[in-house]
């Protein structure tokens, strides 16, 4: 059974993001909402989760479970994406503003890809 293209794309996104979370966690620290405690630990944990989910999406026996896990993770990190966009409105850095606002609409197709994997 081959891996659908949308799932391969999601695997790539999760693998890259998970790696960045582990190698450069400071990149994400300022995006963490204040109601989340233990920022560094949550960032590292989400990086591990992204890598585990990416691997799970590649294997047909675990694809459905990893798909649902990916949906959950993507929804769980959305508040951080909203905070980043709110912070970007106060920034003079055009690149940061573009990245922060560009991430928001990308969540929709990523959740759709994860749902496709979850539903088989």
N, C-alpha and C positions, 0 to 999 in steps of 0.2 A: 504494500500500500504506500503510495507516494505521499509526500507532504505537500498540501496545497500551497500555492504561491503566497496567499495572504498570511498563512501560518508561518512560512519562511520569513516573510517581512517582519512579522511580529517577533519572531525568534531573534532576528538581527537587532531590532530596536531594544528588546529586553536585555540581550547579551551586552550590547554596547553600554546601555544605561547602567546595568548592574556592575559592569567593570568600572565605570567611572565612579559609581557610588563607593566602591571598595578602594580604588586607587587614589581618588581625590575627593574624599567626603566633605571637605571644606567648601567645595563647589555648591553643595546643597544646604549648608547650615543656615544661610540667611533666608532660605525659602521656607524654613520650618515654622509653622504656626506656633504662637506662644503657648497654646494649650497642650502642646505635645512636650512631654518631659523627655529627658535623656536623648537629646537631639542626635548626637554622634552614634549612639547605639541603634537608634531607629533608622538612621541613614545606612549604617552598615547592614543591619538586618534586612532592610528593603533591597539592598544590593544583592545579598545572598538569595533572597526570595526571587528576585528577577532572574538570576542565573539558574536557579532550580526550576522555575517555571519555563524558562526557555528550553532547558534540556527536556523537561516533561512534554513540551509541545512537539518536540521532534519524534518522540517515540509513540507510535500509534496506540499501544495499550494504556498510556498515561495522558494522551492528548486531551481527552474530554475533561478530566480532573484538572489538568494544568490550564485548560481554557477557562474553566470556572474560577480557578485561582487567579488567573490573569485579569479577569473581569473585576474580581474583588480588589486586587492590588491597584488597578488603574483607577477605580472609584475611590479607594482609600487615599491615594496621593493627590487627588484633585484639589483638596483644600490648599495644599502647598503650591500648586500651580496658580490658584486664584490669588494667594498671598504674593507670589512672585509678580503677577501682573499688577496688583495694587501697589507694590513697592516700586515697580517700574514707572508708574505715573509720576513719582517724585524723583526720578533719576534723570541726569543729563546725558547718560550713556545711551545713544540711539541703538546700538547693537543689543544692549541688555533689554531695552524696551521692545525691540522687534522679536527677540527670542522669547521674552516673557509672554507677549500677546500671541505670538505664532504657535506656542505650545497648546493654548486652550482649544482651538478647533481641531487640533490633531488627536485629541483624546477621543473624539467621536469615532473616527475610523479605526483607531486602535481597539476600542471597546467592541466595535463590530467584528473585527478580526478575531478577537478573543471569543466572542459569542459564537462565531462560525466554528471555531475549533471545539468549543464546549458542546455544541449541538451535533457535532460529527459531520 
